[in-house]
Amino acid sequence: MMDVMGLDLSDDSLKGTPERGATMYIDEIFSGLNPKNKPKVALFDNKYQYNQMLVEKNITFYSNCEHHFVPIIGKAHVAYISSGKVIGLSKLNRIVQYYAKRPQVQERLTNQIANELKTILNTEDIAVIIDAKHLCVSSRGIKDDTSATVTSYYGGVFKTPSKITELQNYINS
């Protein structure tokens, strides 16, 4: 890209940029493409018999639109009801980060997080809501910097209106 833009790659400040950029994309921005980076998850017995929803809200993530390779910046809200096991709270954040760190579309990201949690926690009682700003919308094309995109996944008991309302109340509080 730098060559196409006509940048002088022999300039001191640009000389190593192609390698630095490639390393950044592989090791950081798109690190979720490497299965070795998938978070190790430990589950614990639900000794307290907590049978209500657990919500981890406002998980900040940075992803990249697979169509333009520009940032998607958002918040994920994840909820589940234990089927006998619970997950360490930071692991919910790590799962969101893992799937966000790849070229993405928000709909797929929402489903990937939900499906991973369904598998790990052995329950259908999963909800994922993502609210994000897409820089492909705000910085190019239409240049709308006020809109946001919301996607959701509701599984199991989260498909009922009362659970959806309860979850939304937690998220908005």
C-alpha positions, -999 to 999 in steps of 0.1 A, spaced: 0 0 0 28 24 9 44 18 -25 11 24 -43 8 57 -24 42 67 -36 58 70 -2 96 70 0 104 37 18 140 47 21 130 76 44 143 70 80 108 72 95 92 49 69 120 24 64 108 -3 88 71 5 85 61 -24 62 76 -50 86 62 -32 117 28 -30 102 27 -66 92 39 -77 126 12 -55 143 -16 -70 122 -4 -106 128 5 -104 164 -20 -78 177 -49 -66 155 -57 -100 139 -43 -122 167 -77 -139 170 -70 -157 137 -44 -178 154 -60 -208 173 -30 -208 197 -43 -175 211 -77 -189 220 -82 -182 258 -78 -212 281 -110 -215 301 -114 -229 336 -149 -237 348 -159 -240 385 -187 -259 401 -216 -236 409 -214 -244 446 -236 -215 456 -264 -228 434 -268 -194 418 -295 -199 392 -301 -164 380 -285 -146 351 -249 -134 354 -242 -103 332 -208 -90 323 -216 -57 306 -196 -30 288 -168 -52 276 -148 -28 254 -135 -43 222 -117 -32 191 -121 -51 159 -117 -43 122 -143 -43 94 -134 -71 70 -146 -50 41 -124 -19 46 -99 -29 74 -109 1 94 -118 -1 131 -150 -12 148 -151 0 184 -178 -12 207 -191 -27 239 -202 -63 243 -227 -74 270 -227 -111 278 -251 -130 300 -256 -166 309 -274 -188 334 -254 -216 349 -261 -252 340 -240 -263 369 -207 -246 361 -195 -210 362 -167 -193 343 -141 -169 356 -154 -134 348 -122 -123 330 -126 -152 306 -158 -136 293 -138 -106 283 -110 -127 268 -135 -146 246 -149 -114 233 -114 -101 226 -103 -133 209 -132 -132 184 -129 -94 179 -92 -96 170 -98 -107 134 -113 -91 102 -150 -92 112 -186 -83 106 -206 -76 137 -233 -102 131 -207 -130 129 -188 -117 160 -221 -118 180 -228 -154 170 -192 -165 175 -192 -153 211 -226 -169 218 -217 -202 202 -184 -204 221 -201 -197 254 -228 -223 246 -202 -249 241 -180 -240 271 -208 -236 295 -230 -264 281 -261 -243 281 -284 -226 256 -291 -199 282 -268 -173 266 -273 -138 255 -249 -115 237 -256 -79 228 -230 -58 209 -232 -20 204 -205 -7 181 -194 22 159 -180 13 125 -154 37 113 -162 26 77 -195 44 83 -181 74 102 -148 81 85 -156 73 49 -185 70 26 -216 85 43 -194 100 71 -221 96 98 -204 98 132 -235 95 153 -249 61 142 -242 28 160 -250 -8 151 -265 -31 176 -267 -69 172 -280 -95 196 -282 -132 202 -308 -146 226 -307 -183 234 -327 -206 257 -346 -187 285 -332 -154 271 -357 -157 242 -386 -149 267 -397 -112 268 -393 -111 306 -356 -122 305 -349 -98 276 -364 -70 297 -344 -80 328 -312 -82 308 -318 -48 292 -325 -33 326 -291 -45 339 -273 -32 308 -289 2 310 -284 7 347 
